[in-house]
Amino acid sequence: MSIELSKKDMEMLVCSRHYAPRSLLGFHEVINDHGLREWVIRVYEPEAKDVSLFWDGQMQEDAVSLRRVHKEGLFEVFLQPLEQLKLYKLSVNYKDSNHEIKYDPYFFSPMLTDYDLYLFGQGNHHSIYRKLGAHIMQRDGVDGTFFAVWAPNAERVSVVGNFNYWDGRKHSMQARESSGVWELFIPGVAEGAQYKFEIRSRSGTTLLKADPYGFTTQHRPDTASVVTNIEGYQWRDTEWMQQRATQDILEQAVNIYEVHLGSWRRGEHNRFLTYLELVDELIPYVVDMGYTHIELMGVAEYPFDASWGYQVTGYYAPTSRHGSPKEFMYFVDRCHQAGIGVIMDWVPGHFPKDAHGLSYFDGTALYEHDDPRLGEHSDWGTKIFNYGRNEVRNFLVANVLYWLEYYHIDGVRVDAVASMLYLDYSRKQGEWLPNRFGGRENLDAIEFIKNFNEVAFHSFPGIMSIAEESTAFPGVSHPTYAGGLGFNFKWNMGWMNDTLRYMAKDPVYRQYDSHLLTFSMIYAYTEKYILPISHDEVVHGKQALLSKMPGDDWQKRANYRLYLSFMIGHPGKKLLFMSSEFGQWEEWNEQYSVNWDHLKFEFHQQLQHFCRQLNHFYRNNPVMFRNDHESSGFEWIDLHDHYNCIYSFLRRGKPGDQQAPVIFVFNFTPVPRNSYAIGVPEAGLYEKIFDSDRIDFGGSGYNQQAEIGSEDVGWHGRPVRLVIDMPPLSAIALRLKSG
């Protein structure tokens, strides 16, 4: 390099517009005009009065002064080479009388390898979260934090924070060739430091952006990223993780409790509970209630409470509303130790326009499309990811792997998949652009979905990848090698919409709409379904689940018990949103705790008791989940008695399973049906194993038949029949008694 700095170089440095400050600042070996080696050290310290340096092991009194070469704070010194290069410290006196002793960040060479940059550019760096972002480390014995960010269209990027007075002149980052990645190691920056990236765009505007790969974000409304060490947590869930990797989740009981942590329960003065408090309160409750998994809304950081976590700004940061990343790890760990799986809602379909977020990150449409016909969701006021850009795809694929690796998440429920699959989603003619073949499918999004599922299942066998997908797109839960999208589950939105419509009807009219109950079995085995009664169904004027039911209060509760019993019996895994398990009357409101005061009243206690018993009934009967996704696991007994609104079916296990089939009978009217006959496949004594009309559930206790012997009369195409007294608005389950 040249001994003397050019005027242009000086101006670029002091204006903080140099894309490679490490090439001029810090330590360099040069050849002088006499052909001899010299060392030059250059320092840019805005507002400095003077700067000196001393080598490690020297006294500060032996410091060598640097010469000011520019009035704005550019200093340099030429030195005779030592036998061995050592670290040096800078002693800086500022004009405001402050004094600092520190290591020079520009002494340290770049860290990212060419292979890192190559993989990232190809979209295949699956652990890029270990490279980009902020990472506490030690270099040459010096503690500090390494920062790296992707901003290919920036003119200059600086790290700013509470450690440098948020001054973008102090820590300009080094651009790494054509990769678009900028990096810098800053000595002395420790855990807890707040930071952002100050980005000067090529149009001349200056942007302050949170770290896309940041592990922690300030509690809203503040938006800075926070330097955080997420290494070193000692997990105690080895047994759970080993079992998860070897079991087939399709054959396991899956009964999910959907939870919004911010409103499941609040503390005093309506504060959020911490992850540690939730360990002591939520986990025992879920275990007692008999759920197998919890699905968490709003895990990744988001700025606006009313978005419920579906407008994410911190994709790599557990929300600070409830505590630190390691406290969230502890929460998941304790769930696993208690036998509870943890699924998180993941939002790769869109992101908000908040100024500190991903939108126009480097002054250009970087993570999104520039054309609003491709890049905007007008319904939600959000941006759409550009899945055709390798680095964006890498950001998202690695994000799934990050949560699976660092937080031992058991799966993701992918939000709004339909909005990703279709270019014309919620758009009028002329508001969208067709794909290269003239179609409406988003081909880049489809390839991204396939890619993340393939990578996730390869790296973490046994996880769940669940699509919230409301259209008839084929093969959503089929493997990619069979032409599918690669999810292993899909929410059955059709079942949910049809059955809720049916249950809302006055029973006198239900006979005319039996298809709403039975139609789902026509397509039940086209996908691997989860039956959801989710948060979306109990807000925005849709009413709480109990409130949807027709009739007086007793009938509402009976309908509620009948409906949840029908869901448990129907093929497919299960999901229920919090507060529905005890029959909250009011719609969900994320600003407050669910209404636990309801449990002061006996009939809410009875509904909660019913749900608890129903969940354990499900878990204790493998025929209800082991053969969920094969047609051999289900058989209608009678789906044609529309007039009486009584429907019956049986559930079978896999061939070779020892447990007898479970017979379900449902009465969807408030009229008792005495001596009602149903055909069964085998003669013998049948025991009643569940009754939604039990007195301790708040029912009438109408059916007193603990056991029913079969009659030698063919019925419903079967060799024998049972004659049962069906209570009003009820579900009864029976099984052939063994022995």
DAPEJO-V313991 format. One record per pair of residues at least 6 apart in sequence whose ideal C-beta (glycine too) atoms are under 6 Angstrom apart, sorted by the first residue. I is the first residue (numbers start at 1). J is the second residue. Records with the same first field share a line. If there is no record, write none. Layout:
I = J ; J
This chain:
1 = 28 ; 30
3 = 30 ; 32
9 = 24
10 = 70
12 = 18
13 = 44
14 = 70 ; 72 ; 74
16 = 156 ; 168 ; 169 ; 172
17 = 156
19 = 175
20 = 174 ; 175
21 = 172
22 = 106 ; 174
25 = 42 ; 44 ; 106
26 = 104 ; 106 ; 107
27 = 41 ; 107
28 = 40
29 = 39
30 = 38 ; 40
32 = 38
37 = 81
38 = 78
39 = 79 ; 81
40 = 78
41 = 77
42 = 76
43 = 51 ; 75
44 = 73 ; 74
45 = 51 ; 73 ; 92
46 = 73 ; 169
47 = 94 ; 95
48 = 73 ; 92 ; 94
49 = 93 ; 95
50 = 93
51 = 66 ; 75 ; 92
52 = 63 ; 64 ; 65 ; 91
53 = 64 ; 88 ; 90
54 = 60 ; 62 ; 63 ; 89
55 = 86 ; 88
56 = 86 ; 87
63 = 91
64 = 77
66 = 75 ; 76 ; 77
68 = 75
69 = 76
89 = 101 ; 103
90 = 102 ; 104
91 = 101
92 = 100
93 = 99
102 = 188
103 = 142 ; 187
105 = 184 ; 186
108 = 139 ; 185
110 = 174 ; 183
111 = 146
112 = 131 ; 183
116 = 131
117 = 176 ; 179
119 = 125
120 = 128 ; 394
122 = 390
123 = 390 ; 393 ; 394
125 = 394
126 = 398 ; 401
128 = 394 ; 398
129 = 213 ; 316 ; 398 ; 402
132 = 148 ; 213
133 = 211 ; 213 ; 214
134 = 145 ; 147 ; 227
135 = 146
136 = 145 ; 191 ; 229
137 = 146
139 = 185
142 = 187
144 = 185 ; 186 ; 187 ; 188 ; 189
145 = 186 ; 189 ; 227
146 = 185
147 = 159 ; 184
148 = 181 ; 183
149 = 182 ; 197
150 = 180 ; 181 ; 391
151 = 157 ; 199 ; 362
152 = 180
153 = 362 ; 364
154 = 199 ; 362
155 = 200 ; 202
156 = 200
157 = 173 ; 182 ; 197 ; 199
158 = 168 ; 171 ; 172 ; 198
159 = 171 ; 195
160 = 166 ; 168 ; 196 ; 198
161 = 193 ; 194 ; 195
162 = 194
163 = 189 ; 193
164 = 170 ; 171
168 = 198
171 = 186
173 = 182 ; 184
174 = 183
175 = 182
191 = 227 ; 229
193 = 227
194 = 224 ; 226
195 = 225
196 = 208 ; 209 ; 210 ; 224
197 = 209
198 = 208
199 = 207 ; 209 ; 362
200 = 206
201 = 363
203 = 363
205 = 363
209 = 356 ; 361
210 = 223 ; 225 ; 356
211 = 225
213 = 316
214 = 225 ; 317
215 = 228 ; 230 ; 316 ; 317 ; 325
216 = 226 ; 228 ; 317
217 = 225 ; 301 ; 314 ; 317 ; 320
218 = 224
219 = 320
220 = 303
223 = 356
230 = 325 ; 406
233 = 326 ; 329
235 = 333
236 = 333
237 = 333 ; 336 ; 337
240 = 336
244 = 462
245 = 461 ; 462
249 = 464
250 = 629
251 = 626
253 = 292 ; 619 ; 625
254 = 292 ; 573
255 = 291 ; 292 ; 574 ; 615 ; 618
256 = 293 ; 295 ; 575
257 = 286 ; 291 ; 294
258 = 295 ; 534 ; 575 ; 577
259 = 294 ; 296 ; 578
260 = 297
261 = 322
262 = 272 ; 321
263 = 590 ; 593
264 = 578
265 = 273 ; 593
266 = 593
267 = 273
272 = 321 ; 322
274 = 322 ; 323
275 = 322 ; 323 ; 327 ; 328 ; 331
276 = 327
279 = 331 ; 334
283 = 334 ; 335 ; 338
286 = 294 ; 340
287 = 338
289 = 612 ; 615
290 = 612 ; 615 ; 616 ; 619
293 = 341 ; 343
294 = 342
295 = 343 ; 413
296 = 344
297 = 308 ; 309 ; 345
298 = 308 ; 309
299 = 318 ; 344
300 = 312 ; 314 ; 315
301 = 313 ; 314 ; 317 ; 319
302 = 309 ; 311 ; 312
303 = 313 ; 354
308 = 590
310 = 347 ; 415
311 = 352
312 = 347 ; 351
313 = 354 ; 357
315 = 399
316 = 402
318 = 325 ; 328
329 = 407
332 = 342 ; 407 ; 408
335 = 342
341 = 410
342 = 409 ; 410
343 = 410 ; 411 ; 413
344 = 409 ; 412
345 = 413 ; 415
346 = 412 ; 414
347 = 415
348 = 396
349 = 416 ; 419 ; 420
350 = 377 ; 382 ; 384
351 = 358 ; 383
352 = 382
353 = 359
358 = 367
359 = 383
361 = 367
367 = 392
368 = 375 ; 383 ; 386
369 = 375 ; 386
373 = 432 ; 433
374 = 433
375 = 383 ; 384
379 = 426
385 = 392
386 = 392
387 = 393 ; 444 ; 445 ; 448
388 = 444
393 = 448
397 = 452 ; 455
400 = 452 ; 456
403 = 409
404 = 460
410 = 463
411 = 463 ; 464
413 = 466
414 = 467
415 = 468
417 = 467 ; 468 ; 469
418 = 469 ; 470 ; 471
419 = 425
420 = 445
421 = 442 ; 473
422 = 440
423 = 432 ; 440 ; 442
424 = 432 ; 440
435 = 443
449 = 485
450 = 480 ; 486
453 = 465 ; 486
454 = 480 ; 486
465 = 487 ; 488
466 = 489
467 = 476 ; 487 ; 490
468 = 491
469 = 476 ; 490
470 = 493
475 = 483 ; 484
476 = 485 ; 487 ; 490 ; 527
477 = 487 ; 488 ; 489 ; 490 ; 527 ; 528
478 = 484
480 = 486
489 = 528 ; 530
490 = 527 ; 529
491 = 530 ; 532
492 = 529 ; 531 ; 572
495 = 520 ; 531
496 = 532
498 = 516
501 = 516
502 = 513 ; 516 ; 517
503 = 563
504 = 548
506 = 550
507 = 669 ; 670
510 = 645 ; 668
511 = 642 ; 643 ; 645
514 = 642
518 = 639
524 = 571
525 = 631
528 = 629
529 = 572
530 = 573 ; 575
531 = 567 ; 572 ; 574
532 = 575
533 = 576
534 = 577
535 = 577
538 = 544 ; 587 ; 588
539 = 587 ; 588
544 = 584 ; 585 ; 586 ; 587
545 = 580
546 = 556 ; 560 ; 583
547 = 585
549 = 556 ; 559 ; 560
555 = 670
557 = 698
558 = 729
559 = 729
561 = 610 ; 692
562 = 692 ; 729 ; 731
565 = 692 ; 731
566 = 666
568 = 614 ; 618
569 = 664
571 = 628 ; 634
578 = 594
579 = 594
581 = 608 ; 611
582 = 598 ; 604 ; 607 ; 608
583 = 604 ; 607
584 = 594 ; 595 ; 598
598 = 604
599 = 605
603 = 698
606 = 697 ; 698
610 = 697
617 = 690
618 = 624
621 = 662
622 = 653 ; 659
623 = 651 ; 652 ; 653 ; 659 ; 662
624 = 651
626 = 653 ; 654
627 = 633 ; 653 ; 654
633 = 652
635 = 650
636 = 649
637 = 648 ; 649 ; 678 ; 679 ; 716
638 = 648 ; 716
639 = 647
645 = 668 ; 669
646 = 667
647 = 666
648 = 665 ; 678
649 = 664
650 = 661 ; 663
651 = 662
652 = 661
653 = 659
660 = 735 ; 736
662 = 733 ; 735
663 = 734
664 = 733
665 = 732
666 = 731
667 = 673 ; 726 ; 730
670 = 728 ; 729
672 = 702 ; 727 ; 728
673 = 726
674 = 725
675 = 723
676 = 724 ; 726
677 = 715 ; 721 ; 723
678 = 722
679 = 715 ; 716 ; 718 ; 721
680 = 718 ; 720 ; 722
681 = 718
682 = 736
683 = 710 ; 720
684 = 710 ; 736
685 = 707 ; 709 ; 737
686 = 708 ; 722 ; 734 ; 736
687 = 707 ; 737
688 = 706 ; 734
689 = 733 ; 735
690 = 733
691 = 732
692 = 730 ; 731
693 = 699 ; 700 ; 702 ; 727 ; 730
695 = 701
700 = 727
702 = 727
703 = 725 ; 727
708 = 722
710 = 720 ; 722
711 = 721
712 = 720
713 = 721
715 = 721
